[in-house]
Amino acid sequence: MTSELLWWPAADTAMNRIDAVDDQRRAAVRRTLARLEVNPLEPRLGTRQFRTPEYGHIRATPCRHEDWYVLWQIGEEAGTVEIVMLAEIPV
């Protein structure tokens, strides 16, 4: 069963910027999003979970292109994943 991706406004804005700029980055982000749709809890994705005061529990999945990550959380409804932000996070 696939998950439905729900977009926060900040993530939607970031995706629009990525779509307009870089083919490799866009491909990496879209590939990661597709894998999250299939199975967001797949261990091979390399997802890390952490907690923030502002957002609560957030997961970060690397896009395997530079330092780009998809930040997401499990949605309130069954079968949904909320895309919180797409960001470059130098570690």
N, CA, C and O atoms as a GROMACS GRO file, in nm:
protein
  364
    1MET      N    1   0.084  -0.119   0.000
    1MET     CA    2   0.000   0.000   0.000
    1MET      C    3   0.088   0.125   0.000
    1MET      O    4   0.182   0.134   0.079
    2THR      N    5   0.059   0.219  -0.086
    2THR     CA    6   0.137   0.341  -0.091
    2THR      C    7   0.078   0.446   0.002
    2THR      O    8  -0.041   0.444   0.036
    3SER      N    9   0.162   0.537   0.043
    3SER     CA   10   0.119   0.647   0.130
    3SER      C   11   0.089   0.769   0.044
    3SER      O   12   0.147   0.788  -0.063
    4GLU      N   13  -0.002   0.850   0.092
    4GLU     CA   14  -0.031   0.976   0.026
    4GLU      C   15   0.058   1.083   0.087
    4GLU      O   16   0.066   1.095   0.209
    5LEU      N   17   0.125   1.162   0.002
    5LEU     CA   18   0.210   1.270   0.050
    5LEU      C   19   0.128   1.398   0.062
    5LEU      O   20   0.066   1.442  -0.034
    6LEU      N   21   0.129   1.455   0.180
    6LEU     CA   22   0.063   1.583   0.206
    6LEU      C   23   0.172   1.687   0.227
    6LEU      O   24   0.268   1.663   0.299
    7TRP      N   25   0.157   1.802   0.165
    7TRP     CA   26   0.263   1.902   0.165
    7TRP      C   27   0.230   2.019   0.256
    7TRP      O   28   0.122   2.077   0.248
    8TRP      N   29   0.325   2.054   0.343
    8TRP     CA   30   0.316   2.178   0.418
    8TRP      C   31   0.352   2.291   0.321
    8TRP      O   32   0.426   2.266   0.226
    9PRO      N   33   0.304   2.412   0.342
    9PRO     CA   34   0.333   2.522   0.248
    9PRO      C   35   0.483   2.546   0.227
    9PRO      O   36   0.525   2.572   0.114
   10ALA      N   37   0.563   2.540   0.331
   10ALA     CA   38   0.707   2.563   0.317
   10ALA      C   39   0.772   2.456   0.228
   10ALA      O   40   0.861   2.488   0.149
   11ALA      N   41   0.727   2.332   0.240
   11ALA     CA   42   0.781   2.224   0.156
   11ALA      C   43   0.739   2.244   0.011
   11ALA      O   44   0.819   2.220  -0.080
   12ASP      N   45   0.617   2.287  -0.011
   12ASP     CA   46   0.568   2.311  -0.146
   12ASP      C   47   0.648   2.423  -0.213
   12ASP      O   48   0.684   2.413  -0.330
   13THR      N   49   0.675   2.529  -0.139
   13THR     CA   50   0.755   2.640  -0.190
   13THR      C   51   0.897   2.594  -0.223
   13THR      O   52   0.951   2.630  -0.328
   14ALA      N   53   0.956   2.516  -0.135
   14ALA     CA   54   1.092   2.465  -0.159
   14ALA      C   55   1.096   2.376  -0.283
   14ALA      O   56   1.190   2.383  -0.362
   15MET      N   57   0.994   2.291  -0.302
   15MET     CA   58   0.990   2.204  -0.419
   15MET      C   59   0.979   2.284  -0.547
   15MET      O   60   1.041   2.250  -0.647
   16ASN      N   61   0.901   2.391  -0.546
   16ASN     CA   62   0.891   2.478  -0.663
   16ASN      C   63   1.025   2.541  -0.698
   16ASN      O   64   1.059   2.554  -0.815
   17ARG      N   65   1.102   2.580  -0.597
   17ARG     CA   66   1.236   2.637  -0.621
   17ARG      C   67   1.330   2.531  -0.678
   17ARG      O   68   1.408   2.559  -0.769
   18ILE      N   69   1.323   2.410  -0.624
   18ILE     CA   70   1.409   2.302  -0.672
   18ILE      C   71   1.374   2.267  -0.816
   18ILE      O   72   1.463   2.244  -0.899
   19ASP      N   73   1.245   2.262  -0.847
   19ASP     CA   74   1.202   2.231  -0.984
   19ASP      C   75   1.257   2.331  -1.085
   19ASP      O   76   1.284   2.295  -1.200
   20ALA      N   77   1.273   2.455  -1.042
   20ALA     CA   78   1.317   2.560  -1.135
   20ALA      C   79   1.469   2.570  -1.150
   20ALA      O   80   1.516   2.641  -1.238
   21VAL      N   81   1.545   2.500  -1.066
   21VAL     CA   82   1.689   2.526  -1.062
   21VAL      C   83   1.777   2.413  -1.113
   21VAL      O   84   1.853   2.434  -1.207
   22ASP      N   85   1.771   2.298  -1.055
   22ASP     CA   86   1.876   2.198  -1.071
   22ASP      C   87   1.818   2.061  -1.105
   22ASP      O   88   1.741   2.005  -1.027
   23ASP      N   89   1.855   2.007  -1.221
   23ASP     CA   90   1.803   1.878  -1.264
   23ASP      C   91   1.846   1.764  -1.173
   23ASP      O   92   1.764   1.677  -1.140
   24GLN      N   93   1.972   1.761  -1.130
   24GLN     CA   94   2.020   1.652  -1.044
   24GLN      C   95   1.954   1.656  -0.907
   24GLN      O   96   1.913   1.552  -0.854
   25ARG      N   97   1.943   1.774  -0.852
   25ARG     CA   98   1.879   1.788  -0.721
   25ARG      C   99   1.732   1.749  -0.732
   25ARG      O  100   1.680   1.676  -0.647
   26ARG      N  101   1.665   1.797  -0.834
   26ARG     CA  102   1.523   1.764  -0.854
   26ARG      C  103   1.503   1.614  -0.865
   26ARG      O  104   1.412   1.558  -0.803
   27ALA      N  105   1.588   1.547  -0.945
   27ALA     CA  106   1.576   1.402  -0.962
   27ALA      C  107   1.598   1.329  -0.830
   27ALA      O  108   1.526   1.234  -0.799
   28ALA      N  109   1.696   1.374  -0.751
   28ALA     CA  110   1.725   1.309  -0.623
   28ALA      C  111   1.609   1.327  -0.524
   28ALA      O  112   1.570   1.232  -0.456
   29VAL      N  113   1.554   1.447  -0.518
   29VAL     CA  114   1.442   1.473  -0.427
   29VAL      C  115   1.319   1.394  -0.471
   29VAL      O  116   1.252   1.333  -0.387
   30ARG      N  117   1.289   1.393  -0.599
   30ARG     CA  118   1.172   1.319  -0.649
   30ARG      C  119   1.187   1.168  -0.626
   30ARG      O  120   1.090   1.099  -0.593
   31ARG      N  121   1.308   1.118  -0.643
   31ARG     CA  122   1.334   0.975  -0.618
   31ARG      C  123   1.309   0.942  -0.471
   31ARG      O  124   1.249   0.839  -0.439
   32THR      N  125   1.355   1.028  -0.382
   32THR     CA  126   1.335   1.006  -0.239
   32THR      C  127   1.186   1.014  -0.203
   32THR      O  128   1.137   0.933  -0.124
   33LEU      N  129   1.116   1.110  -0.259
   33LEU     CA  130   0.972   1.122  -0.234
   33LEU      C  131   0.897   0.998  -0.283
   33LEU      O  132   0.805   0.951  -0.216
   34ALA      N  133   0.937   0.946  -0.398
   34ALA     CA  134   0.872   0.825  -0.450
   34ALA      C  135   0.895   0.707  -0.357
   34ALA      O  136   0.804   0.626  -0.334
   35ARG      N  137   1.015   0.696  -0.302
   35ARG     CA  138   1.045   0.587  -0.209
   35ARG      C  139   0.968   0.604  -0.078
   35ARG      O  140   0.928   0.505  -0.017
   36LEU      N  141   0.948   0.729  -0.034
   36LEU     CA  142   0.869   0.754   0.086
   36LEU      C  143   0.722   0.716   0.063
   36LEU      O  144   0.655   0.668   0.155
   37GLU      N  145   0.674   0.737  -0.058
   37GLU     CA  146   0.536   0.698  -0.090
   37GLU      C  147   0.517   0.547  -0.079
   37GLU      O  148   0.415   0.500  -0.030
   38VAL      N  149   0.617   0.471  -0.125
   38VAL     CA  150   0.607   0.325  -0.124
   38VAL      C  151   0.613   0.270   0.018
   38VAL      O  152   0.529   0.190   0.058
   39ASN      N  153   0.715   0.314   0.095
   39ASN     CA  154   0.730   0.265   0.232
   39ASN      C  155   0.814   0.366   0.311
   39ASN      O  156   0.937   0.359   0.309
   40PRO      N  157   0.748   0.459   0.380
   40PRO     CA  158   0.824   0.562   0.451
   40PRO      C  159   0.911   0.509   0.565
   40PRO      O  160   1.005   0.576   0.607
   41LEU      N  161   0.883   0.390   0.613
   41LEU     CA  162   0.960   0.335   0.725
   41LEU      C  163   1.065   0.233   0.681
   41LEU      O  164   1.118   0.160   0.764
   42GLU      N  165   1.094   0.228   0.552
   42GLU     CA  166   1.196   0.137   0.498
   42GLU      C  167   1.333   0.174   0.557
   42GLU      O  168   1.380   0.286   0.539
   43PRO      N  169   1.398   0.081   0.627
   43PRO     CA  170   1.527   0.111   0.690
   43PRO      C  171   1.636   0.154   0.592
   43PRO      O  172   1.725   0.231   0.628
   44ARG      N  173   1.630   0.105   0.469
   44ARG     CA  174   1.735   0.139   0.371
   44ARG      C  175   1.731   0.285   0.327
   44ARG      O  176   1.824   0.332   0.261
   45LEU      N  177   1.626   0.357   0.363
   45LEU     CA  178   1.620   0.500   0.328
   45LEU      C  179   1.720   0.582   0.411
   45LEU      O  180   1.758   0.692   0.370
   46GLY      N  181   1.762   0.531   0.524
   46GLY     CA  182   1.858   0.604   0.608
   46GLY      C  183   1.795   0.718   0.686
   46GLY      O  184   1.863   0.814   0.721
   47THR      N  185   1.668   0.707   0.714
   47THR     CA  186   1.595   0.812   0.785
   47THR      C  187   1.639   0.820   0.930
   47THR      O  188   1.661   0.718   0.996
   48ARG      N  189   1.651   0.942   0.978
   48ARG     CA  190   1.680   0.969   1.119
   48ARG      C  191   1.563   1.043   1.179
   48ARG      O  192   1.504   1.129   1.115
   49GLN      N  193   1.531   1.010   1.302
   49GLN     CA  194   1.422   1.080   1.371
   49GLN      C  195   1.480   1.165   1.483
   49GLN      O  196   1.574   1.126   1.551
   50PHE      N  197   1.421   1.283   1.499
   50PHE     CA  198   1.462   1.371   1.609
   50PHE      C  199   1.341   1.451   1.654
   50PHE      O  200   1.234   1.445   1.592
   51ARG      N  201   1.357   1.525   1.759
   51ARG     CA  202   1.246   1.603   1.814
   51ARG      C  203   1.287   1.749   1.821
   51ARG      O  204   1.399   1.782   1.860
   52THR      N  205   1.193   1.836   1.783
   52THR     CA  206   1.216   1.979   1.793
   52THR      C  207   1.104   2.041   1.877
   52THR      O  208   0.993   1.988   1.878
   53PRO      N  209   1.131   2.150   1.945
   53PRO     CA  210   1.025   2.215   2.023
   53PRO      C  211   0.912   2.266   1.934
   53PRO      O  212   0.795   2.265   1.973
   54GLU      N  213   0.946   2.310   1.815
   54GLU     CA  214   0.847   2.370   1.725
   54GLU      C  215   0.759   2.268   1.654
   54GLU      O  216   0.638   2.287   1.643
   55TYR      N  217   0.820   2.158   1.606
   55TYR     CA  218   0.747   2.063   1.522
   55TYR      C  219   0.721   1.927   1.588
   55TYR      O  220   0.646   1.846   1.533
   56GLY      N  221   0.780   1.902   1.701
   56GLY     CA  222   0.766   1.770   1.763
   56GLY      C  223   0.857   1.670   1.694
   56GLY      O  224   0.970   1.702   1.659
   57HIS      N  225   0.808   1.548   1.675
   57HIS     CA  226   0.889   1.444   1.611
   57HIS      C  227   0.895   1.465   1.461
   57HIS      O  228   0.792   1.472   1.394
   58ILE      N  229   1.016   1.475   1.409
   58ILE     CA  230   1.040   1.495   1.266
   58ILE      C  231   1.137   1.387   1.220
   58ILE      O  232   1.226   1.346   1.296
   59ARG      N  233   1.120   1.343   1.099
   59ARG     CA  234   1.214   1.248   1.039
   59ARG      C  235   1.286   1.318   0.924
   59ARG      O  236   1.226   1.399   0.852
   60ALA      N  237   1.412   1.287   0.906
   60ALA     CA  238   1.492   1.343   0.797
   60ALA      C  239   1.546   1.228   0.713
   60ALA      O  240   1.620   1.143   0.763
   61THR      N  241   1.510   1.227   0.586
   61THR     CA  242   1.556   1.124   0.493
   61THR      C  243   1.650   1.188   0.393
   61THR      O  244   1.612   1.283   0.325
   62PRO      N  245   1.773   1.137   0.382
   62PRO     CA  246   1.868   1.195   0.287
   62PRO      C  247   1.827   1.168   0.143
   62PRO      O  248   1.775   1.061   0.110
   63CYS      N  249   1.852   1.266   0.057
   63CYS     CA  250   1.820   1.252  -0.086
   63CYS      C  251   1.937   1.196  -0.165
   63CYS      O  252   1.924   1.169  -0.284
   64ARG      N  253   2.051   1.179  -0.101
   64ARG     CA  254   2.171   1.126  -0.165
   64ARG      C  255   2.223   1.217  -0.276
   64ARG      O  256   2.283   1.172  -0.374
   65HIS      N  257   2.198   1.347  -0.260
   65HIS     CA  258   2.255   1.448  -0.350
   65HIS      C  259   2.299   1.565  -0.263
   65HIS      O  260   2.216   1.631  -0.200
   66GLU      N  261   2.428   1.588  -0.261
   66GLU     CA  262   2.485   1.690  -0.174
   66GLU      C  263   2.433   1.667  -0.032
   66GLU      O  264   2.438   1.555   0.018
   67ASP      N  265   2.383   1.770   0.034
   67ASP     CA  266   2.334   1.757   0.172
   67ASP      C  267   2.184   1.780   0.181
   67ASP      O  268   2.135   1.836   0.279
   68TRP      N  269   2.109   1.736   0.079
   68TRP     CA  270   1.965   1.759   0.075
   68TRP      C  271   1.889   1.649   0.148
   68TRP      O  272   1.921   1.531   0.139
   69TYR      N  273   1.786   1.693   0.221
   69TYR     CA  274   1.702   1.603   0.300
   69TYR      C  275   1.555   1.636   0.280
   69TYR      O  276   1.518   1.751   0.255
   70VAL      N  277   1.471   1.534   0.293
   70VAL     CA  278   1.327   1.553   0.303
   70VAL      C  279   1.293   1.540   0.451
   70VAL      O  280   1.320   1.436   0.512
   71LEU      N  281   1.235   1.644   0.508
   71LEU     CA  282   1.191   1.642   0.647
   71LEU      C  283   1.042   1.611   0.646
   71LEU      O  284   0.964   1.678   0.577
   72TRP      N  285   1.002   1.510   0.723
   72TRP     CA  286   0.863   1.465   0.717
   72TRP      C  287   0.819   1.407   0.849
   72TRP      O  288   0.900   1.385   0.940
   73GLN      N  289   0.689   1.382   0.859
   73GLN     CA  290   0.632   1.314   0.975
   73GLN      C  291   0.512   1.232   0.929
   73GLN      O  292   0.452   1.260   0.825
   74ILE      N  293   0.479   1.134   1.007
   74ILE     CA  294   0.362   1.052   0.978
   74ILE      C  295   0.239   1.142   0.992
   74ILE      O  296   0.228   1.219   1.088
   75GLY      N  297   0.147   1.132   0.896
   75GLY     CA  298   0.027   1.214   0.899
   75GLY      C  299  -0.073   1.168   1.004
   75GLY      O  300  -0.062   1.058   1.057
   76GLU      N  301  -0.168   1.253   1.033
   76GLU     CA  302  -0.270   1.220   1.132
   76GLU      C  303  -0.364   1.110   1.082
   76GLU      O  304  -0.410   1.028   1.160
   77GLU      N  305  -0.391   1.108   0.953
   77GLU     CA  306  -0.476   1.005   0.895
   77GLU      C  307  -0.391   0.887   0.852
   77GLU      O  308  -0.276   0.904   0.811
   78ALA      N  309  -0.447   0.768   0.860
   78ALA     CA  310  -0.374   0.647   0.819
   78ALA      C  311  -0.334   0.658   0.673
   78ALA      O  312  -0.410   0.705   0.589
   79GLY      N  313  -0.212   0.613   0.643
   79GLY     CA  314  -0.165   0.611   0.505
   79GLY      C  315  -0.120   0.745   0.451
   79GLY      O  316  -0.111   0.763   0.330
   80THR      N  317  -0.092   0.840   0.540
   80THR     CA  318  -0.045   0.971   0.493
   80THR      C  319   0.092   1.004   0.553
   80THR      O  320   0.124   0.965   0.665
   81VAL      N  321   0.169   1.077   0.476
   81VAL     CA  322   0.299   1.128   0.518
   81VAL      C  323   0.299   1.277   0.490
   81VAL      O  324   0.269   1.319   0.378
   82GLU      N  325   0.331   1.357   0.591
   82GLU     CA  326   0.335   1.502   0.575
   82GLU      C  327   0.477   1.546   0.544
   82GLU      O  328   0.568   1.524   0.624
   83ILE      N  329   0.495   1.607   0.429
   83ILE     CA  330   0.626   1.660   0.390
   83ILE      C  331   0.636   1.800   0.453
   83ILE      O  332   0.564   1.892   0.413
   84VAL      N  333   0.724   1.814   0.551
   84VAL     CA  334   0.736   1.937   0.628
   84VAL      C  335   0.826   2.036   0.556
   84VAL      O  336   0.792   2.154   0.546
   85MET      N  337   0.940   1.990   0.504
   85MET     CA  338   1.035   2.080   0.440
   85MET      C  339   1.134   2.000   0.357
   85MET      O  340   1.160   1.883   0.385
   86LEU      N  341   1.187   2.062   0.255
   86LEU     CA  342   1.299   2.010   0.179
   86LEU      C  343   1.413   2.106   0.206
   86LEU      O  344   1.400   2.226   0.183
   87ALA      N  345   1.525   2.055   0.253
   87ALA     CA  346   1.630   2.147   0.297
   87ALA      C  347   1.769   2.087   0.274
   87ALA      O  348   1.788   1.966   0.275
   88GLU      N  349   1.864   2.178   0.255
   88GLU     CA  350   2.004   2.139   0.250
   88GLU      C  351   2.058   2.157   0.392
   88GLU      O  352   2.058   2.268   0.447
   89ILE      N  353   2.102   2.047   0.450
   89ILE     CA  354   2.148   2.047   0.589
   89ILE      C  355   2.292   1.996   0.593
   89ILE      O  356   2.314   1.875   0.594
   90PRO      N  357   2.390   2.086   0.593
   90PRO     CA  358   2.528   2.041   0.604
   90PRO      C  359   2.553   1.979   0.741
   90PRO      O  360   2.527   2.041   0.844
   91VAL      N  361   2.602   1.858   0.741
   91VAL     CA  362   2.624   1.788   0.868
   91VAL      C  363   2.772   1.785   0.900
   91VAL      O  364   2.812   1.731   1.002
   0.00000   0.00000   0.00000
